[in-house]
Amino acid sequence: MKSYFSPFVVALVWIFVSFGSMLSAQQAMSLEDAVAEALQNNFQNRIAKVNQAIAENSNHLSFAGGLPIVNFGLNATTTFNRNQNPASFLTEINTYSGGINPTLEVLYTLYNGKKVKYTMDQLSLQQNQTTLEVQNSMQQTVYDVTLAYYGAVIQSRQLAITKEVIGLSKDRIKREEARQEYGQGSSFDILQTTDAFLIDSSTFLSQKLAFENAKRNLLLTIGANDYAREITLTDDLNLESGNFELNNLVETMLSQNPTYQQLILARELAAVNTNIRRADRLPTISLRGSGGYNYNNTFAGNGTLVDGSERDFGGLESTTLNGAIALNFSFPIYDGGLRKKQVQNAAMSEMVSQLSLDQTRQQLTNRIQIAYNNFETQKQLAALTTERINNAKSSLDIATERFNAGQINSFDYRAVQISYLSANQVYLNALFNLKNAYLDILLLTGELINQ
């Protein structure tokens, strides 16, 4: 009996050590916690928010050229001259002069073919686009984190099932050993039950590794800095029971899907760009006003006359005030057809934007129909696997009673165990596939961040 008990003890020790390492210093993490951390860490979300702030800051009348431009200038000069001319009646004199000249200039566009209005429309649409980019990035982050979280939950539940099967295998070994002591069992039966226990133990260790990898993948998706930290998943994966109506899904998708809404804005931006190109062919009227003030002071001091005497020539001050207003009119007459071709290209780009929008509408409508059909099918499969797992559990309970009563042998009991393990795996996969189908619908309809 000792020769059979030794591998059993070794495997059991490994299992307890594995569970002990999993339960030490773990951080509780709900799905909401995981999503919140991911939204904070995700680089794409952070980039999208910065771009949104840039677009919001740029959506201003000054960027469209709708405000006057005021320039102030200041010019200060100082000069020194030393004049020596023996042939002149004034043979030598030093002069000092200085001046200051402040100026003010105002430029304002009165008319440029409504280009200011179209540019403001363009800036507003670009700001709306960055808002949709933030929503799209957030939705994709929530989608990825939710799948990673529930993927780890599935691995956790499969780990619990393998642990339950190990417990049953351990009871089988004890049962066979007790039967052998009373002369009712054989060494072959103990070898078979011990072999089954070792197989279950190997399955447990493999499943434990899969669970650890799933948690690491979740932390990677979250963008955590510490991928090695231990976490405990507090949310479970339950049977999804949502009900949808296909026509409502299509309407919601076309009104809320961020990708589709971005293409609508792209079409509107193309139309605005066409208007801007047309405005380039219209006249421009601008107003320019300027004013200045000039102060100059010249000091000559003493000078030497031709007879050798000196005379004080004093100084001279002068001021000048000036101002001007100019109305400028500019009209493009000929540029080799450049502006005309720019308008034509902009109009064709507008057509491309509309075609891209129509194509995306067709593709998204097809995708939401596929997602809807997939969700309905997965609901039916989940319901069937729920019945299967209930039957498998009942069969296992009955088989356990009969095995303990000696009414079935260990081979039949093992077959029921394997069937129970298989049914659980199919059931968990069905739950995950149903959740995945549900998330696909929410992602397409733009409802994911509202959940």
C-alpha angles and dihedrals in degrees: 000000000000092000090060096042096056099071089042091057093046092052092045092052090051091052094050091047090051093051092045092055090049095053099048119106097341125169118225112235127183124194089254090054091050093049093047092051092046093051088053096046104035110111094208090055091050092048091048091051092050090050088050091053090049092051091047091050091048094051093093135118091242091064089054094052093245098129129072120259116227121193126187123197134185127192123185123182136183125185136180124198127186111194122192119174118156090188092060127080085240103055099179137013137154120213130193123194134177136173144175126211120187117186135188125200129186124192123186132169111224098182135002104158096284089298091142092056093047092048090052089051089051093051092048092051091048090053090051089050093056090049089055090047089057091049092047092049092047092049093050090049092050090048095050094045093047092052092046091048096050090041087060090045090055091052090048093053092046088052090054090050093052088050090052091051090050089055090053091048090050090053089050091055092050090048093051092046091052091049091051091053089056092045095251099107135056137221089248092059091051091049091052095048091046090050090051090050092052090049090051090048091053089048089051093052091048090048090048089055090049090051092049090049090049090053091049089050090051092052090048091051090049090052094236117174093218109057092174098060116118118241135184117213109225100183121078129210111247134182108284111230103179120144123210137183114216099221091050090050092053092049093047092047094052092049100041111022104117095213093052092045090052090055090051089054090046089056091049090048090053090052091050090049089054090054091049091052090050090050088058088069093056127086123270123220119191136172125220125188127179138174137178144181125208126195121184130180123188121188120188104173121183121355132190118237126211092262090057096254122128127230132188109234094184122203143289130223126196136177131194129191120190139171138175140185121200130185112205124200121189127178125177109233106168134003102153092271093297097134092044091054090047089056090049092050091048091051091051091048086054089055090050090052091052092049091050089050092051091047093050091047089055093047095046092047089053092047094051090050090051091046091049093050091046092051093050091048092048090051090056092046091049091051091051093048089049089059090045093053091048090052091046091051092049091047091051092051092049092045091050091053092047093046091052089048091050093242095124131032128242093259093059090044091051090051090055090049092053090047090052092049091049092048091053093051092050090048094051091047089051091052091050093047090050091051090048091052090048092051091049090058093048091048093051094046094047092240099115097095090049093060 
